[in-house]
Amino acid sequence: MTDEEILAEGAKIAEDRAQGKYVSIDELCARLGITLETALALAAEEASRIYGRPMRIEVIPHRLQ
């Protein structure tokens, strides 16, 4: 996807959310054409910007039960 396509899809997603529609992280990644890891890295970067201090996403290994 080009930057313009990503921004356009982001605007559509924001509109969906404003209408009260639930957008799962899987759907978000698929619509933007990014991996879950990329989405989490971007989220951590945005949180760092908002809170003014380094933020990170910590991955906890899944335990089989």
C-alpha positions, 0 to 999 in steps of 0.5 A, spaced: 500 500 500 502 507 498 502 512 504 496 515 501 492 508 501 494 507 508 492 514 510 485 513 506 484 506 510 486 509 516 480 514 515 475 509 514 477 505 520 476 511 524 469 513 521 467 505 522 470 506 530 466 513 530 460 509 528 461 505 534 463 499 530 468 494 533 475 493 529 479 488 532 486 488 531 486 482 526 482 486 522 486 493 523 492 489 521 489 486 515 486 492 512 492 496 513 496 491 510 501 490 516 503 485 521 501 484 528 508 486 530 508 492 526 502 494 529 504 493 536 511 497 535 507 503 532 502 503 538 508 503 543 511 509 539 505 513 539 504 511 547 511 514 548 510 520 544 503 521 548 506 520 555 513 523 553 517 517 556 519 510 553 514 505 552 514 498 550 510 492 548 512 486 552 511 479 549 509 474 554 510 467 551 503 463 551 503 457 555 499 451 553 494 448 558 
